[in-house]
Amino acid sequence: MDQYTVTGMSCAACSARVEKAVSKVPGVTACSVSLLTNSMGVEGEAASGAIVKAVEDAGYGAALKGAADSARAGGAASSAAGDALQDRETPALRRRLFSSLGFLAVLMYVSMGHMMWGWPLPAALARNHVAVGLIELLLTGIVMVINQKFFVSGFKGFLHGAPNMDTLVALGSGASFVYSVYALFAMTDAQLKGDMSGVTAYMHEFYFESAAMILTLITVGKMLEARSKGKTTDALKGLMKLAPRTAVLLKEGVETEVPIEQVKKGDVFVVRPGENIPVDGIVLEGVSAVNEAALTGESIPVDKEAGDPVSAATVNQSGYMRCEAVRVGEDTSLSQIIRMVSDAAATKAPIAKVADRVSGVFVPAVIAIAAVTFAAWLLAGEGVGFALARGISVLVISCPCALGLATPVAIMVGNGMGAKNGILFKTAVSLEETGKMEIVALDKTGTITSGEPEVTDVLPAPGIEREELLTCAYALEKRSEHPLARAVLAYAKELSYDAPEVEAFKALPGNGLTARLNGSILRGGSFSFIDSQCGAPEAMRRQFETLSEAGKTPLFFAKDQEILGMIAVADTIKEESPQAVKELQDMGIRVVMLTGDNERTARAIGRQAGVDEVIAGVLPDGKESVIRSLREQGKTAMVGDGINDAPALTRADVGIAIGAGTDIAMDAADVVLMKSRLTDAAAAIRLSRAALRNIHENLFWAFFYNVVGIPLAAGLWYPVFGWKLNPMFGAAAMSLSSFCVVTNALRLNLLNVHDPSKDRRLRWRKAEAAYGQGAPRAAKEQAEAENFENETEEVKMKKTMKIEGMMCGHCEARVKKCLEALPGVEEAAVSHEAGTAEVSLAGEVADEALKKAVEDQDYKVLAIE
């Protein structure tokens, strides 16, 4: 997508006009104009010159955002990073406003203070009404010159056949001024003729103060709107300011500080404690803790050592590191985040098209209504002054700006909130659509689970010491390249075991391993392999089946003909996965898990995660077809992290990529979760729904304001209630409408995207939909009853144990295993950090039985609740 800066736009009618003009250029496949950022995104093969010409022919200005802008976003010129979104509009409007207020104050004193409240004027002026009129004419003219932009832009758009908000302001203020000038000449003629009653009558026909007040109040509104719009891009500005300005390169042993744009791929740079990492790289030397909160929102520092990746704009907190630059300029992680956020702001949400269609005809319609209003009141017998005031009120109260800003401000704030929380929406469409999902499909490996096998159980055979089993397993697996072997090695290293060297090592594909150690034959591998070599007892077979049912892979080890025991390895689920699944379900979303594992293992993982449905045995190239079938049942999101997930991510209505996954998956996705936490998928949906709700509120008030305001301004209620609107109050209302829409969008900054407390409210709404629109009360009562029953059952069927003595994940595994071995215990969620075990029960289980099971493992139970 090519980005352009567009100048001269003042309202939604302008952006619609530009979009329409550029869309007609041959070679343009898509065009989206943002009134909020005065930018335009264009896709296609059209030449930039043709696009700029189309914009200029429509009456506006355009320029391609060149390499300099891109460099800013990438960090190549961080001193200019803020320039891209610097608020230049507010200071200019502030100067115009203060200048206008100075002359308006004098004008109001002369025109209304003296006439209405008898405030003193010099004697020469007090007796000379023509002189007073001339002073009002002069002061109004000065205010009009100060605010000439309204007239230049308004009449320019009118002449190009594209009237805009400035056209309405220019017509309203201009009509007031022209009619007042006519009244001044008429009054002068009456005074020359000695007709003092005519002089007094024409004095009351002056609308000079209205003409000046309209321009000043609209400027107030524009300034407030510009200031609020500036705040909507704070998140993006903050990201740009993170870009480091310099780097310390190491060349021939000498450290040299250079501007960031001079860093090239392959350069070696050094980072000391407290310094920002300048570009993405790989650690060559050193150990440190790096704070990655700028990119992921995660406040806990991440340990880095040789071979680990580091990212630009993160902070080195403790040690000295020597790194090699891998990605520089626009290719860094920070640059990609900035590009995603800014591209999303440049795109247009589908819901914005409604406002665009209305805005395209809104201004001409308002001008027509104003003309009809003026003519109707003249035909009704009212004076020219009265009719003109009604027509001017219609012109100045109408606000297409509110319609045009309703969607983009909410999209910009929503994207900024997402970026702060490590959730990146690539387009406005993805931000709008994510909240509409009815089904979420989760890839198992790397999404629900950690993606790295871990040792969960070490079970020595009777008469065999645990140390002997682990030593032999370590020695045998040390020579293996199988992924499960890495889990055993990592576990043994963690416990500081030494591995003796083996001889005659052989890997038997599909079966296991053999080797010699001190004259003995070591064997390791599957149950069938060890059973065929040594003959496994029935008790060990039952243990094997139990572990397999739990989704674990038991590895058996033997020495000569004696079985030493088994070590169970599993791809364990992430700590937050059950919570994430529950949050999605509370939002009324059906959660499906996709995996290539066998049915038994898949169901075990599915039970732990709490998903609604498990689809097992899915081949890597089969995920796309599964997503296609799920889409027939409802709007579907796919969450994945691997290369094999890319087709499914593309096929889904919304693809969500885990940030720690592959670049291909991130490229294929619509949403990227930088923290790699599954709970952020629920947060993304929560944020999307809040943004969409905010857009609906903005559109409602924008339409409602015009539907109520225009009839009032036209005097529709005057014959019934005597209500009429002064043009000055109409201008004030117009000014505040856009400000209110932008301010409402800024409320999104108060949203806690990780707060699931309101999600449960969605359950009765979903039930209402199931019961039909005719029975909302029945639906609500039924859903509330179900919620009460579920919550009551949850209280009855769960117990929390407080346990002392657990120190690590292995302690958790022991406590979990002993509790889940008890009859009536469905599941035990154990945390050594919290010192608790949440026990889910299928039936009544005595507290004493739970306590005895844990204390038999040498842990102390403090309480059971």
C-alpha positions in Angstrom: 0.0 0.0 0.0 1.4 3.4 -1.0 0.7 6.2 1.5 -0.1 9.8 0.5 -0.5 13.0 2.5 -3.7 14.9 1.5 -4.2 18.6 2.2 -7.3 20.8 2.0 -9.8 18.3 3.4 -12.2 19.7 6.1 -15.0 17.1 6.4 -16.3 13.7 5.4 -17.6 15.1 2.1 -14.0 16.0 1.2 -12.6 12.6 2.0 -15.4 11.0 0.0 -14.7 13.3 -2.9 -10.9 12.4 -2.9 -11.6 8.7 -2.6 -14.0 8.8 -5.5 -11.6 10.7 -7.7 -8.6 8.4 -7.0 -10.7 5.2 -7.4 -11.4 6.3 -11.0 -7.6 6.3 -11.8 -6.7 3.4 -14.1 -4.7 0.8 -12.1 -6.0 1.7 -8.7 -7.5 -1.4 -7.1 -8.4 0.1 -3.7 -8.3 3.6 -2.1 -9.0 4.6 1.4 -8.8 8.2 2.7 -8.5 9.1 6.4 -9.9 12.5 7.4 -8.4 11.9 10.9 -4.7 11.7 9.8 -5.2 13.6 6.4 -3.7 10.6 4.7 -4.6 8.2 1.9 -3.7 4.6 1.3 -3.7 3.4 -2.4 -3.3 -0.1 -3.7 -2.6 -1.0 -7.3 -0.2 -0.2 -10.1 -1.2 3.3 -10.9 1.6 5.9 -11.1 1.9 8.3 -8.2 1.8 11.3 -10.6 -1.6 10.2 -11.9 -2.9 9.8 -8.4 -1.6 13.2 -7.3 -3.2 14.8 -10.4 -6.6 13.2 -9.7 -6.5 14.6 -6.2 -5.5 18.1 -7.4 -8.3 18.0 -10.1 -10.7 17.3 -7.3 -9.6 20.6 -5.6 -7.2 19.3 -3.0 -3.5 18.7 -2.7 -1.5 15.4 -2.4 2.0 14.2 -2.0 3.5 10.7 -1.8 5.0 9.9 1.5 8.6 9.2 0.4 11.5 7.3 1.8 12.1 9.9 4.4 8.7 9.2 6.0 9.4 5.5 5.9 12.8 6.0 7.4 11.2 7.8 10.3 8.9 5.0 11.0 11.7 2.5 10.9 13.9 4.5 13.2 16.4 5.8 10.6 15.7 9.4 11.7 14.2 9.2 15.1 14.6 12.9 15.6 12.0 13.4 12.9 9.8 10.5 14.1 7.3 12.8 15.7 7.1 14.9 12.5 4.9 12.3 10.8 2.1 12.9 13.2 3.0 16.3 14.7 0.0 18.4 15.5 0.6 21.5 13.4 -3.1 22.3 13.1 -3.9 23.1 16.7 -1.3 26.0 17.1 -2.5 27.6 13.9 -6.1 27.4 14.9 -5.3 28.7 18.3 -3.7 31.8 16.8 -6.7 32.3 14.5 -9.1 31.9 17.4 -7.3 34.4 19.7 -7.1 37.0 16.9 -10.8 36.5 16.1 -11.9 36.8 19.7 -10.1 40.1 20.1 -12.0 41.7 17.2 -15.2 39.9 18.1 -15.2 41.2 21.6 -15.1 44.8 20.3 -17.8 43.9 17.7 -20.1 42.4 20.4 -19.6 45.5 22.6 -20.6 47.8 19.8 -23.4 45.8 18.3 -25.1 44.2 21.3 -23.7 45.8 24.4 -24.6 49.3 23.4 -27.9 48.3 21.6 -29.3 45.9 24.2 -27.8 46.9 27.5 -26.9 50.5 26.9 -23.2 50.2 27.4 -21.5 53.6 26.7 -20.1 54.7 23.4 -18.4 57.9 22.4 -21.0 60.6 21.9 -20.2 61.0 18.2 -20.9 57.3 17.6 -23.9 57.0 19.9 -25.8 59.6 17.7 -24.5 58.3 14.4 -26.0 54.9 13.5 -24.3 54.7 10.1 -20.9 55.1 11.8 -21.8 52.3 14.2 -22.8 50.2 11.2 -19.5 51.0 9.4 -17.5 50.0 12.5 -19.4 46.7 12.7 -18.7 46.2 8.9 -15.0 46.8 9.4 -14.6 44.5 12.5 -16.6 41.7 10.8 -14.5 42.1 7.6 -11.3 41.7 9.7 -12.7 38.5 11.4 -13.6 37.1 7.9 -10.1 37.8 6.6 -8.5 36.1 9.6 -10.7 33.1 8.9 -10.5 33.3 5.1 -9.6 29.6 5.0 -13.3 28.8 5.3 -14.1 30.9 2.3 -11.2 29.7 0.1 -11.8 26.0 0.9 -15.6 26.3 0.8 -16.0 28.1 -2.5 -13.1 26.1 -4.1 -15.0 22.9 -3.3 -18.3 24.5 -4.5 -16.7 25.4 -7.9 -15.3 21.9 -8.3 -18.8 20.5 -7.7 -17.8 19.1 -4.3 -19.3 21.3 -1.6 -18.0 20.6 1.9 -18.4 21.7 5.5 -16.5 24.9 4.8 -19.0 25.6 2.0 -21.8 25.6 4.6 -19.9 27.9 6.9 -18.9 30.3 4.1 -22.4 30.5 2.8 -23.9 31.0 6.2 -21.4 33.7 7.3 -21.3 35.2 3.8 -25.1 35.5 3.6 -25.2 37.2 7.0 -22.5 39.7 5.9 -24.0 40.5 2.5 -27.5 41.0 3.9 -26.1 43.2 6.7 -24.3 45.3 4.1 -27.6 45.7 2.2 -29.3 46.8 5.5 -26.5 49.3 6.2 -26.9 50.9 2.7 -30.7 50.9 3.2 -30.3 52.5 6.6 -28.0 55.1 5.2 -30.5 56.0 2.6 -33.3 56.2 5.2 -31.1 58.5 7.4 -30.4 60.8 4.4 -34.1 61.0 3.9 -34.7 61.8 7.5 -36.7 58.5 8.0 -35.6 57.7 11.6 -38.1 54.9 12.0 -36.6 53.3 8.9 -33.1 53.8 10.4 -34.2 52.0 13.6 -35.8 49.2 11.7 -32.7 48.5 9.6 -30.5 48.7 12.6 -32.2 45.5 13.9 -31.6 43.8 10.6 -27.8 43.8 11.1 -26.3 40.3 11.3 -22.6 41.4 11.3 -22.1 39.9 14.8 -23.7 36.6 13.6 -21.3 36.4 10.6 -18.3 37.0 12.9 -19.6 34.8 15.7 -20.3 31.9 13.3 -16.6 31.9 12.1 -15.2 32.3 15.6 -17.3 29.5 17.1 -16.6 27.1 14.2 -12.9 27.9 14.8 -13.3 27.0 18.5 -14.8 23.7 17.5 -12.1 23.0 14.9 -9.4 23.7 17.5 -11.0 21.4 20.1 -11.5 18.8 17.4 -7.8 19.1 16.2 -6.5 18.8 19.8 -8.6 15.7 20.5 -7.6 14.2 17.1 -4.0 14.7 18.1 -4.6 12.6 21.2 -5.9 9.7 19.2 -2.5 9.2 17.6 -0.6 9.4 20.9 0.0 5.6 20.9 1.6 5.8 17.4 3.7 8.8 18.4 4.9 7.0 21.4 6.0 4.0 19.3 7.9 6.4 17.0 9.7 8.0 19.9 11.0 4.6 21.0 13.2 4.4 17.9 16.8 4.8 19.0 18.9 7.5 17.4 22.4 6.1 17.6 24.2 2.8 17.9 27.7 1.8 19.2 29.4 -0.3 16.5 32.4 -2.4 17.1 34.9 -2.3 14.2 38.4 -3.7 14.5 38.1 -3.7 18.3 37.2 0.0 18.4 33.8 1.2 19.6 32.3 4.0 17.5 29.0 5.8 18.0 27.1 6.3 14.7 23.7 7.5 13.6 21.2 4.7 13.5 20.8 4.9 9.7 24.4 3.9 9.2 23.9 0.5 10.8 23.9 -2.3 8.2 23.0 -5.9 8.4 25.9 -7.9 9.7 27.4 -5.1 11.7 28.5 -5.9 15.3 27.2 -3.5 18.0 27.5 -3.3 21.7 24.9 -2.5 24.3 25.7 -1.6 27.9 23.3 -1.7 30.9 20.6 1.0 30.7 21.0 1.5 26.9 18.3 0.9 24.2 19.1 -1.9 21.7 19.4 0.0 18.4 18.3 -2.7 15.9 17.1 -6.3 15.8 20.0 -8.7 16.3 21.5 -11.9 17.7 23.5 -12.0 20.9 27.1 -13.0 20.2 28.5 -12.5 23.7 27.2 -11.6 27.1 24.3 -12.4 29.5 21.7 -9.9 30.4 18.0 -9.2 31.2 16.2 -7.2 28.6 13.0 -5.3 29.2 10.8 -5.8 26.1 7.8 -3.9 27.4 8.0 -1.4 24.6 7.2 -4.1 22.1 5.2 -6.7 24.0 3.8 -4.8 27.0 5.3 -7.5 29.2 7.0 -5.8 32.2 9.0 -8.8 33.4 12.6 -8.7 31.8 13.6 -11.6 29.6 17.0 -13.3 30.1 19.2 -13.2 27.0 22.4 -15.1 26.3 24.5 -16.0 23.3 22.3 -17.1 20.4 19.2 -15.3 21.6 17.4 -12.7 19.5 17.1 -9.1 20.7 14.8 -6.4 19.3 15.2 -2.7 18.6 13.8 -0.2 21.2 14.0 -2.8 24.1 16.2 -1.9 27.1 19.3 -3.8 28.3 18.9 -3.8 32.0 21.9 -5.6 33.5 24.8 -7.0 31.5 27.1 -6.0 28.7 26.2 -7.6 25.3 27.9 -7.8 21.9 25.4 -8.4 19.2 25.2 -8.9 15.4 22.6 -6.7 13.5 20.1 -9.0 11.7 17.3 -6.6 10.7 17.8 -2.8 10.3 15.8 0.2 9.2 12.3 -0.7 8.0 12.8 -4.4 8.8 13.0 -4.2 12.6 10.2 -5.4 14.8 9.5 -1.9 15.9 9.2 -0.7 12.3 6.8 -3.5 11.5 4.6 -2.6 14.5 4.5 1.1 13.5 3.8 0.2 9.9 0.9 -2.1 10.9 -0.6 0.6 13.2 -0.3 3.4 10.6 -1.6 1.2 7.8 -4.6 0.3 9.9 -5.3 4.0 10.4 -5.1 4.6 6.6 -7.6 1.8 5.8 -11.3 2.1 6.1 -13.7 -0.1 8.1 -16.8 -1.4 6.3 -19.1 0.4 8.7 -17.5 3.7 7.6 -19.0 3.3 4.1 -22.4 4.1 5.5 -21.2 7.5 6.7 -19.4 8.0 3.4 -22.5 7.4 1.3 -24.4 9.9 3.5 -21.6 12.5 3.5 -21.4 12.4 -0.3 -24.9 13.9 -0.7 -25.2 15.6 2.7 -23.8 19.1 1.9 -25.8 19.6 -1.3 -28.9 18.4 0.5 -28.3 20.9 3.4 -27.8 23.8 0.9 -31.1 22.7 -0.8 -32.9 22.6 2.6 -31.6 26.0 3.6 -32.8 27.5 0.3 -36.2 25.9 0.7 -36.4 27.1 4.3 -35.6 30.7 3.2 -38.2 30.6 0.4 -40.9 28.9 2.6 -40.7 31.6 5.3 -40.9 34.3 2.8 -44.0 32.7 1.2 -45.4 32.4 4.8 -45.3 36.2 5.1 -42.3 36.5 7.3 -39.7 39.2 6.7 -36.4 38.8 4.8 -34.4 39.0 8.1 -36.4 36.2 9.8 -36.3 34.0 6.7 -32.6 34.6 6.2 -31.8 33.8 9.9 -33.6 30.4 9.5 -31.7 29.6 6.3 -28.4 30.6 7.9 -29.2 28.5 11.0 -29.7 25.4 8.8 -26.4 26.0 7.0 -24.3 26.4 10.1 -25.9 23.8 12.4 -25.4 20.9 9.9 -22.2 19.0 10.5 -20.9 16.4 8.1 -17.6 16.4 10.1 -19.2 14.4 12.9 -20.3 11.8 10.4 -16.9 11.6 8.8 -15.0 11.3 12.2 -17.3 8.8 13.8 -15.5 5.8 12.5 -11.8 6.8 12.0 -11.3 8.3 15.4 -12.5 5.1 17.1 -10.4 3.0 14.8 -7.3 5.0 15.5 -7.8 4.9 19.3 -8.7 1.2 19.2 -5.5 0.5 17.2 -3.4 2.6 19.7 -4.9 0.7 22.6 -4.2 -2.6 20.9 -0.5 -1.6 20.3 -0.1 -0.6 23.9 -1.3 -4.1 24.9 0.7 -6.0 22.3 -2.2 -6.6 20.0 -1.7 -5.4 16.4 -4.6 -5.1 14.0 -3.3 -4.8 10.5 -6.4 -3.1 9.0 -9.5 -1.3 10.1 -11.5 -4.2 8.7 -9.7 -6.6 11.0 -10.4 -4.4 14.0 -14.1 -4.3 13.1 -14.5 -8.0 12.2 -12.6 -9.5 15.1 -15.4 -8.8 17.5 -18.0 -10.5 15.4 -16.5 -14.0 15.6 -18.7 -16.8 16.7 -16.2 -19.7 16.5 -12.5 -19.6 17.4 -10.3 -22.4 16.1 -7.1 -22.9 18.1 -4.0 -24.7 16.8 -2.8 -27.0 19.6 1.0 -27.0 19.3 2.5 -23.6 20.2 -0.9 -22.0 20.8 -2.6 -24.0 23.5 0.6 -25.8 24.5 4.1 -24.5 24.9 5.3 -26.3 21.7 8.3 -27.7 23.6 8.0 -31.2 25.2 8.8 -31.4 28.9 9.3 -34.2 31.4 6.1 -34.6 33.5 6.7 -37.9 35.3 9.7 -39.9 36.4 8.5 -43.4 37.5 11.3 -45.9 38.5 10.4 -49.6 38.4 10.2 -51.3 41.8 13.7 -51.7 43.4 15.2 -49.1 41.0 16.5 -45.7 42.3 15.3 -42.6 40.6 18.9 -41.5 40.1 19.8 -44.7 38.3 16.9 -44.3 35.9 17.7 -40.7 35.1 21.4 -41.3 34.7 20.9 -44.1 32.2 18.2 -42.2 30.4 20.5 -39.1 30.2 23.4 -41.2 28.9 21.3 -42.8 26.2 19.3 -39.8 25.0 22.4 -37.6 24.9 23.3 -39.1 21.6 19.8 -38.9 20.2 18.4 -36.1 18.0 14.8 -36.9 18.6 12.7 -33.9 20.0 11.6 -36.0 23.0 15.2 -36.6 23.8 15.7 -32.9 24.2 13.1 -32.9 27.0 14.9 -35.6 28.9 18.3 -33.8 28.5 16.9 -30.5 29.6 15.4 -32.2 32.7 18.6 -34.0 33.6 20.7 -30.8 33.2 18.3 -28.9 35.4 18.9 -31.4 38.1 22.7 -31.3 37.5 23.1 -35.0 36.5 26.3 -36.2 34.8 26.0 -38.4 31.8 28.6 -41.1 31.3 29.7 -41.7 27.7 28.1 -44.7 26.0 29.5 -46.9 23.2 27.9 -48.6 20.1 25.0 -46.2 20.1 22.3 -47.1 17.6 19.0 -45.3 16.8 16.3 -47.7 15.6 13.7 -45.6 13.6 10.2 -45.9 15.0 11.3 -48.1 18.0 14.1 -46.7 20.2 17.7 -46.5 21.1 20.4 -49.0 22.2 23.9 -48.5 23.5 26.6 -50.1 25.7 27.6 -48.7 29.1 30.2 -50.4 31.2 29.5 -53.7 29.5 25.7 -53.5 29.9 23.2 -52.9 27.1 21.0 -49.9 27.6 17.7 -49.7 25.8 15.2 -46.9 25.5 12.1 -46.2 23.5 8.4 -47.0 23.1 6.5 -49.5 25.3 6.2 -52.0 22.4 10.0 -51.9 21.8 10.9 -52.5 25.5 8.1 -55.1 25.9 9.5 -57.0 23.0 13.0 -56.9 24.4 12.5 -57.3 28.1 8.8 -58.2 28.7 7.0 -55.5 30.6 4.9 -56.5 33.6 1.1 -55.9 33.6 1.4 -53.0 36.2 3.7 -51.2 33.9 1.3 -51.7 31.0 -1.5 -50.1 33.1 0.8 -47.1 33.9 1.5 -46.7 30.3 -2.2 -46.6 29.4 -2.9 -44.2 32.1 -0.2 -41.8 31.0 -1.2 -42.1 27.4 -4.9 -41.3 28.3 -3.5 -38.1 29.9 -1.9 -37.1 26.6 1.6 -37.9 27.6 4.3 -40.0 25.8 5.9 -42.6 28.1 9.6 -43.4 27.3 10.8 -46.7 28.7 14.3 -47.6 29.7 16.0 -50.9 30.4 19.5 -52.2 31.4 20.2 -55.6 30.0 17.0 -57.5 30.6 15.8 -55.4 33.6 13.3 -52.5 33.1 14.5 -49.4 34.9 11.2 -47.5 34.6 9.6 -44.9 32.5 9.9 -41.1 31.9 6.7 -39.4 30.6 7.1 -36.5 28.3 4.4 -34.2 27.1 3.8 -30.9 25.3 2.3 -29.2 28.3 -0.4 -26.6 28.0 0.4 -23.0 28.7 -0.6 -21.7 32.1 -3.0 -19.2 30.6 -4.7 -21.5 28.1 -7.6 -22.7 30.3 -8.3 -19.1 31.3 -8.2 -17.9 27.7 -10.6 -20.6 26.6 -13.0 -19.8 29.4 -12.9 -16.0 28.6 -13.7 -16.8 24.9 -16.6 -19.1 26.0 -18.0 -16.4 28.4 -18.1 -14.1 25.4 -20.5 -16.6 23.7 -17.8 -18.0 21.4 -17.4 -21.7 20.6 -13.8 -22.8 21.0 -12.5 -25.6 18.7 -9.0 -27.2 19.0 -7.2 -28.5 15.9 -4.3 -30.9 16.1 -2.6 -33.6 14.2 -2.3 -35.8 17.3 -4.3 -39.0 17.8 -7.8 -38.8 19.2 -6.8 -40.0 22.7 -4.0 -37.5 23.2 -6.0 -34.7 21.6 -8.9 -35.2 23.9 -6.7 -35.2 27.0 -5.3 -31.8 26.0 -8.8 -30.6 25.1 -10.1 -31.6 28.5 -7.3 -29.7 30.3 -7.8 -26.6 28.2 -11.6 -26.8 28.4 -12.4 -26.4 24.7 -15.9 -27.1 23.3 -14.7 -29.4 20.5 -11.6 -31.3 19.5 -10.8 -32.1 15.9 -7.9 -34.6 15.9 -5.8 -36.2 13.2 -5.7 -33.0 11.1 -2.8 -33.0 8.7 -0.9 -29.8 8.2 -2.5 -29.2 4.8 -5.9 -30.2 6.1 -6.4 -27.2 8.5 -7.6 -25.0 5.7 -10.4 -27.3 4.8 -11.5 -27.6 8.4 -11.6 -23.8 8.7 -13.7 -23.7 5.5 -16.3 -26.1 7.0 -16.3 -24.2 10.3 -17.1 -21.0 8.4 -20.3 -22.6 7.2 -21.4 -22.7 10.8 -20.5 -19.1 11.7 -17.9 -16.4 11.5 -14.6 -18.1 12.3 -11.2 -16.9 13.6 -8.1 -19.1 13.5 -5.3 -18.7 16.0 -2.0 -20.3 15.1 1.8 -19.8 15.0 3.4 -22.0 12.4 4.1 -22.1 8.7 1.5 -24.9 8.4 -1.1 -22.5 9.9 -0.7 -19.9 7.2 -3.3 -21.3 4.8 -5.8 -21.6 7.6 -5.1 -18.1 8.9 -5.8 -16.8 5.4 -9.0 -18.9 4.9 -10.5 -17.8 8.2 -12.7 -14.7 8.5 -10.0 -13.3 10.9 -6.5 -14.9 11.2 -4.8 -14.3 14.5 -1.0 -15.1 14.8 0.9 -15.7 17.9 3.8 -13.2 17.9 6.5 -15.8 18.8 5.5 -17.8 15.7 6.9 -17.7 12.2 7.1 -14.6 10.0 4.9 -16.4 7.4 2.2 -16.9 9.9 2.4 -13.3 11.0 2.2 -12.2 7.3 -0.9 -14.3 6.7 -2.7 -13.1 9.8 -5.0 -10.1 10.2 -4.2 -9.7 13.9 -0.8 -10.3 15.6 -0.5 -11.0 19.4 3.0 -9.8 20.3 3.1 -11.2 23.8 2.3 -14.8 22.5 -0.4 -15.2 25.2 -3.6 -16.8 24.2 -5.5 -14.6 26.7 -4.7 -11.7 24.3 -6.9 -13.4 21.7 -9.9 -12.8 24.0 -8.6 -9.3 24.7 -8.4 -8.6 21.0 -12.1 -9.6 20.6 -13.0 -7.6 23.7 -11.2 -4.5 22.2 -12.8 -5.0 18.8 -16.3 -5.2 20.3 -15.7 -2.0 22.4 -14.4 -0.2 19.3 -17.4 -1.3 17.3 -19.8 -0.2 20.1 -18.0 3.2 20.2 -18.4 3.6 16.4 -22.2 2.8 16.7 -22.5 5.4 19.5 -20.6 8.0 17.4 -22.7 7.3 14.3 -25.9 7.4 16.3 -25.1 10.8 17.8 -23.9 12.2 14.5 -27.1 11.2 12.7 -29.3 12.1 15.7 -27.7 15.5 16.0 -28.5 16.4 12.4 -32.0 14.8 12.5 -33.0 16.9 15.5 -30.9 20.0 14.8 -31.8 20.8 11.2 -35.7 20.9 11.7 -35.1 23.1 14.8 -32.8 25.4 12.8 -35.3 25.6 9.9 -38.0 26.8 12.4 -40.2 23.8 12.0 -41.3 24.0 15.6 -41.8 27.8 15.6 -45.5 27.7 14.7 -46.2 25.1 17.4 -43.9 26.0 20.3 -42.4 29.3 19.2 -39.0 27.7 19.1 -36.4 29.4 16.8 -32.6 29.1 16.7 -30.3 32.0 16.5 -27.5 31.3 13.9 -24.9 31.9 16.6 -26.2 29.1 18.7 -26.4 26.9 15.6 -22.7 27.5 15.0 -21.9 26.7 18.6 -23.8 23.4 18.3 -22.0 22.5 15.1 -18.6 23.2 16.7 -19.4 20.9 19.7 -20.8 18.0 17.7 -17.4 17.0 16.2 -15.7 17.6 19.5 -18.1 15.3 21.3 -17.7 12.5 18.7 -13.9 12.6 19.1 -14.1 12.8 22.9 -16.4 9.8 23.0 -13.8 7.9 20.9 -11.1 8.8 23.4 -13.1 6.9 26.1 -11.7 3.8 24.6 -8.4 4.7 26.3 -10.1 3.8 29.6 -10.9 0.3 28.5 -9.2 -2.6 30.4 -8.9 -5.1 27.5 -7.9 -7.9 30.0 -11.0 -7.4 32.3 -13.4 -10.3 31.6 -15.9 -9.3 34.3 -18.5 -8.0 31.8 -18.2 -11.0 29.4 -20.7 -13.1 31.3 -23.5 -10.6 30.4 -23.3 -11.8 26.8 -24.6 -15.2 27.7 -28.3 -14.1 28.1 -28.0 -12.1 24.9 -26.9 -15.2 23.0 -29.8 -17.2 24.7 -32.2 -14.4 23.7 -31.1 -14.9 20.0 -31.7 -18.6 20.4 -35.2 -18.1 21.8 -36.1 -15.5 19.2 -36.9 -11.8 19.3 -40.4 -12.4 20.6 -39.3 -13.8 23.9 -36.4 -11.8 25.3 -37.6 -12.0 28.9 -37.9 -15.8 28.7 -34.4 -16.0 27.1 -32.9 -13.8 29.8 -34.6 -15.7 32.7 -33.5 -19.1 31.2 -29.9 -17.9 30.7 -29.7 -16.4 34.1 -31.1 -19.6 35.6 -28.4 -21.6 33.7 -25.7 -19.2 34.9 -26.9 -19.6 38.5 -27.0 -23.4 38.2 -23.5 -23.4 36.6 -22.1 -21.1 39.2 -23.7 -23.0 42.0 -22.5 -26.3 40.6 -19.0 -24.8 40.2 -19.0 -23.8 43.8 -20.1 -27.2 44.9 -17.8 -29.2 42.6 -14.6 -27.4 43.3 -12.3 -27.3 46.3 -9.2 -25.2 46.8 -6.3 -26.7 48.8 -3.5 -24.5 50.3 -0.3 -26.5 50.2 3.1 -25.8 51.7 6.4 -27.1 50.4 6.0 -27.1 46.6 9.1 -25.5 45.0 9.0 -26.2 41.2 7.0 -27.6 38.3 8.0 -31.2 39.3 6.4 -30.7 42.7 3.2 -29.5 40.9 3.3 -32.6 38.7 3.6 -34.9 41.8 0.7 -33.2 43.6 -1.4 -33.2 40.5 -0.8 -36.9 39.8 -1.6 -38.0 43.4 -4.9 -36.0 43.5 -6.1 -37.1 40.0 -5.5 -40.7 41.0 -8.3 -40.4 43.6 -11.7 -41.7 42.7 -14.1 -38.7 42.1 -11.4 -36.2 41.2 -11.7 -35.0 37.6 -8.8 -32.6 37.4 -6.4 -30.8 39.7 -4.9 -27.4 38.7 -1.8 -27.0 40.8 0.4 -23.9 41.2 3.6 -24.0 43.2 3.9 -20.2 42.9 0.5 -19.6 44.5 0.8 -22.7 46.8 -2.7 -23.9 45.8 -4.4 -26.8 44.1 -7.8 -26.2 42.5 -9.5 -29.6 42.5 -12.5 -30.3 40.2 -14.7 -33.1 41.5 -17.1 -35.4 39.8 -18.6 -36.5 43.1 -18.2 -36.1 46.8 -14.6 -36.6 48.0 -13.7 -36.3 51.7 -11.3 -33.6 52.7 -9.3 -36.1 54.6 -8.8 -38.2 51.5 -7.5 -35.2 49.6 -5.2 -34.2 52.5 -3.8 -37.7 53.0 -3.0 -38.0 49.2 -1.0 -34.8 49.2 0.8 -35.3 52.6 1.8 -38.9 51.5 4.0 -37.0 48.9 5.7 -35.1 51.7 3.9 -31.8 51.3 1.9 -30.1 54.0 -1.8 -29.2 53.5 -2.6 -25.9 55.3 -6.3 -25.6 54.5 -9.1 -26.9 52.2 -11.8 -24.5 51.1 
